Amino acid sequence: MAKKEQIHGIIIIGGGIAAYTAALYTARADLKPIILCGIEPDQLSLTTLVENWPGFKDGIQGPELIQNTKKQAEKFGAKCIQEAAESFNIKKGYFEIKAGNETFKTRTLIIATGASAKKLSIPGENKYFGRGISTCAVCDAALYRNKNAIVVGGGDSAMEESLALYKFAKKVTIIHRRNEFRASKIMQDRIFKLKNKINIIRDSEVTEVLGNGKLVTGIKVKNLKTEKISEIKTDGVFLAIGHTPNTGIFKKKINLDKHGYIVTDKFSNTSIPGIYAAGDVQDPIFKQAITSAGAGCQAALQAEKYLEKRS
């Protein structure tokens, strides 16, 4: 463990592809990064086959991609500490992070804490997450070729998930708890034009995910007007009810947007010099592994420049 009085050159908070890419670049620059990678799995580690990562024609498992990148960073001197950052403070000339029983001090900080997909909090959800329940159709749509898929939500993200799925799935069903969608008109129009491929169930909510012990086999749906509960067979359930950025400890200390995402410029700079953000914690739009990795690289290069100017 690091000595409490030691001031590190750089600390990275996060345990996903953005964090480990940043660690790889800063380690190769001999900055000896410390990664507070926490104990909770990142979004990519909950994904099965990743088929859109360049260089792997047959795809690569999400957990394997994460572990490979982590080991690559460690090979060059990065140190991963299995503790989650619990508090953050700005001090004169450095930043202070508390994690577990340790207090870490650093001259630069890269925040790559990601964003957690909102869940339904219903029976079967945790059991089958990653085994038929997903939060990324762009990542997993091809796995549902000629299968049935459910999309839960009524905003633009739900429409986008459905549009990604319909090209592969035998049938896509959107379930929304209201009669009217929140999605933009243009997105709704695209969905309505595909009525032969995309079914819509309104005024209803999913109350339980069913499975055979290994994979999802169906769901229970409650009509909110009649309170009737029915079962629908499906091979997959895609949750599109929003994300929550993991920025709780940074509130009122770093500029966040109205949804809680860290505000950055095109160079990954935050509102505080020496602090950078990468990945889903500052990206409410793309949410792709490849863009998160690129942002991690960019943040690392910026942190390196910052330290060089002050050496």
N, C-alpha and C positions, 0 to 999 in steps of 0.2 A: 504494500500500500504506500501511497505517496505521503511524504512528510507534510504536516500541516502548514509549515512555514515556507515550503518550496513554492515558487511561482513558476508555473509551466509556461511554455511558449504558446501552446494551443491545447484546448480541450474541445472535444466533439461530444455533443449529447445526442444519443439516438442509436438504434440498433438495426437500421435498415440499409438499403442500397445507397442512399444519399450519404449516410454517415460513414459507411465503410469505404465508399469511393473517396470521400474527403480524407479519410484516414490514410488510404493508399497514397494519395498525392502528397500529403504533408509528411508522411513517413519517408517517402522517397526524397523529399527535400531535407531530410535529416532533422525534422522538427520534433521528433519523438512524441507524437500525439498520444494523449490519453483519451480513450473512448468510454464514456459512461453509457454503456449499452443497455442497462436495465435488465429486467427479467421477463418482460412480456414480449411475445413474438410480434414482429413487424407484419405489415400487411402482405408482403411478398412471401414470407415464410408460411402464411396461411393459404397460399395459392398452390395448386398442384403443378400442372405442366405450363411453363411459360414458352409460348411458341413465337413470340415477336421480339425475342432478344437476338440481336444480330450475331451471326456466326454459328448458330446451332440449328441446323436444318431440320432436325428432329425434335427441337425444343429442349428445354432444360427445366428440371424441377425447381420451383421457387426456393425451397429451403437449401437446395444444393448451390444455387446461384449466390445466395446470401453467404453461406459458409465458405464458398470458394473465395469470394471477395474479402471476407474477414481474414481468412488465412493468408491471402496475398498481402494484405495490409500489415498483418503481424510479422510476416517474413521480413519486411523492411523496417521493423522496429515499433510499430503501433502496439499499444497496450490496452486491452479491453478489460474493463472492470464491470462485473455483473452487479451494478447498483444503479438505481434510477435517481435522477436528479430530483431533489425534493424542494429545494429553494434556490433562489438566485438573487444576488445583490451586486450593484455597481459600486465599486470602491475607487479611491483615488489611485489611478495608475494600473488597476487590475480589476478583474471580475472574480466574484466568489460564488462557488456552487457547493451546496451541501448534498451529499449522497451517502445514505447509510450512516455509518458512524464517522465519516470523514468529511473534512472541509477542504475543498480544492481551490487553488488560486491560479488564475491564468491571465496572460496578457491579451490573448485573442480567444474567441469562442465561436464555434459553428453549431448552430441549432438545427438539428435534423430529427426532431421528435415525431414527425409524421402527423397524420390525421386518422382518427378512428371512425370507421363507418358506423353510423347509427344502426342499432339493432331493434328488433321488435320486442325482445324480452318475453318470448313465448316458449312453451314446452317444445323440446326437440331442436331448438335453434342452436344452442351451444354444441349439442351432440353431433349434429350434422354439418356444422360449419366447416367448409373445406371438403365436404363429402357430398356435395349436391347443393349446398348453400354458398353463394358467392356474392361479392359486392362489386365485381368488375366483369361485365360482359365482353368488353373489348379484349380482356385478357383470356377469358374462358369460353367465348361463344363457339369456337370451332369444336370444342369437346361435346357440343350438343347437336351435332349433325344428325338430322333425321330423328331427333328426340323432342319431347315436350318440355317447355320451359315456362316458368311463371316469373313475372316482373312485378315487384311491389313498389308502388309510388305513383305520384301524379305530376311531378315536375319535369323540367327539361332533361334531367339525368335519367329519369325513368323512360322517357321517350328515346333517348340516345341508346340506352341499354337494349330496348326493344328493337330498335333499328339495327343494332349490331347482331342481335340474335336471329332475327327473322331470315337472314341470308343462309343460315345453317339449320335452324330448328324446323321440325315438322310443323309445330304449332307453338305460337307464343301467346300467352294470356297476361294482360295487364290487370292487376287488382288495385283499385284505389278506394280509399275510405270515403271519398266525397263524390258528388255527382259531376262537379266541374273540375277540370284539370287546372293546375297552376302553371303548366307549361306554356311557352310562347305559342302564338297562333300558328306560326310556320312549322313548329315541331308537331303540333296537334294535327295539322293538315297532312303531314307526311305519314302519320300513323293511320289516320282515317282512310287514306288512299290504299292502305294495305289490309283492308277489312277481311279479305279472304285468308290472310296469313296471321293477322293479329286480332285476337279476341279481347274484348274489354268487359270487365266486371266492375260496376260502380257501386258506391255506397256499401262497401264490404271491407272486411279486414281479415287477415290471416290470423287464426287463433292457435294453431298448432302445426308443427312440421312432423310428418310421418315418415317412417323408414323401416328397413329390414334389419337394422342393426349395423349395417355397413354403409348404405347409401340412401338418399332420399327416394321415397316412392310416391309421396303425395302430401297434401296439406288439408287442413280443415279451414273452412271459410265461413264467416258469420255475416249475414246480411244485416246491416245496421238499422234498416227500416222494419223488417219483418222479424228480426232476431233468429231467423232460421239458419241452422248450421248444416253445411254440406261438405262432402269430401271431393277433392279433385285429384286425379292421378297426375303426377308430373315427375320428370327426371331431375329437374333443377329449379331452384328458387333464387332469384337475383334481387337483392335488397337495394333499392335506389331511393332511400328516404333521407339522404344527406350524410354529411361527414362533420365531425367535430375535431378541429385542429387541437393538438395537444400543446396548448400554450398557457395553461393555467398559471404557472409560476412566473410568467413574463408579463402578466397584465399590469398596466400602469408603470411599467419599467421600459418597455420597448413598444413602439407604435404597432398597433394591430388594426386590421380593418373591422368593419361592423360585425363580421362573422367570426372574428377571433383569429384570422390568419395573420401571420407576420408580414408586414409591409416591407418589401425590398425594391431596390432599383434594379436595372438590368445587369448590374455587376454583383448582385447578391448582398449588397450592403443593406443593413437595417438602419434604423434611426440613431443607433449608437455606434460611433467609430470603433472598429475592432471586433464588432459582433456581426456575424453573417448567418444567413438562413438558407437552407436547401431542402428541396423535396416537397412533399405534400403539406408540410407545415406552413409553406408560403405559396403553394400552388393549388388554388381551388378549381382550376380548369382542366389541365391535362391528366394529372394523376397517373403517369406512366413510369414504369421502372427506368426506362432509358432516359427520360427527361429528369428524373430524380438523380440518376447517376451523373448526368451532365451538370446539374446544378451543384452537386457535391464537389465535382472537379473545379468548377468555377469559384465556389466559396473558398476552397483550399488555396487556389492560386492567389486570390485576393488577400487571404490571411497571410500568406507567405510574403507578399509585397508589403503589407502593413508592418510586419516584423522587420523586414529588411530596412525600411525607412527609419526605424527607431533603434536599430542596432548600433 
